[in-house]
Amino acid sequence: AVLEITIWGENVGKRDAFLGKLSFDLQEIPTRISPDSPLAPQWYRLEEMRGEEGVKGHVMLAVWMGTQTDEAFGEAWQSDTGGHAHTRSKVYLSPKLWYLRVNVIEAQDLQPSDKTRCPDVSVKVQLGSSQVLRTRVARNRTNSPFWNEDLLFVAAEPFEEHLLLLVEDHFGNNKDEVLGQASITLDTVERRVDDRQV
């Protein structure tokens, strides 16, 4: 991939004059991560573009790859702006992250569809669309299984995702029956910033 910079001179009432261009291979552009010191500008010889002749001169500029923490990020043009000069990039703030501990204790009075067998029950817990964890199958194969197992997730403010809990009976051959489910909105969950027990 190539970064191409073209330089034009404004001619009022006429076609703008092409002054030259520069091309940079993206793999050769240095990376700068704040708070590194700024890269020193350099002189670059202007190149001709196909169909344009008589290009002379040099231009001084500094070229680098940066991150969102770079002070120039707010003024950077995004590659999908189509070169519109009034388009500004969006500044994305890193969300505040929290650990979410789910302590799965027990279920009571489950009603599996097959009454002739003891259920193999586990709990699948899903946060949003991407984080899914599961308890082990309960050792006591009864209709009131017991786990007392902790599952740990990472949740981001403003806590708009739901926590979905599914109690599942495993038949084998990858067949599962959902015996019950619950949904919890994260903004109702108590937050703590100390070591006290909840």
C-alpha positions, 0 to 999 in steps of 0.5 A: 500500500502507498501513501500519495501526497499531491501538491497543487497551486490555486489558479483563480478561475482556471484549473489548479496547477499541479506542482508535484507529488510524493509517494511513500510505501506504508511499510517504510513509514516510521511508527511513533508512539506518544510520548516519543519525541516528534519526528524531524521534518525532511526535504523531499524532491517532488515527483511528476505525475503521469501526463504532467511535466515540468515538476521542480522543487522540494517540500519539507514535511514529517511523515509517521504512523501514530496512534489515537494518543498522538496529539495529531490524531484529532486533526488527522484525515481518515482514509475513508473521508474521500479527501474532504478537507472539513472532515475531522477524525473522531477521538475514541476514548478508552472505556473504563473496564471492570471485572465482573465476577459471577458466582454460580451457586445452585439451581432448585427444582429443575424440570427436565423433559426426560424424567427417566434420567438424572440430569447433567446440568451446567450453567452457560453465562454470556456477557454481550455477544462475545464473552461466553463461559460455562460452569462444569457439570454439577457433581450432584445429578439431581433437580437441584444441582450445586456448583458454587463456581466463580466465572470472571468477565470484563465489562465496560462502562456504561454497562449497556450489555446484558448478562444472560444465564442459561441452565442446560441439561446435556444429553450427549451427542451435543444435544442440550436442553435449556431448563431455564434462563435469566437476564440481568442488566449490568447497571443493576449490579452492585459495584465495589472498589474495595476488598469487602465481601459482597 
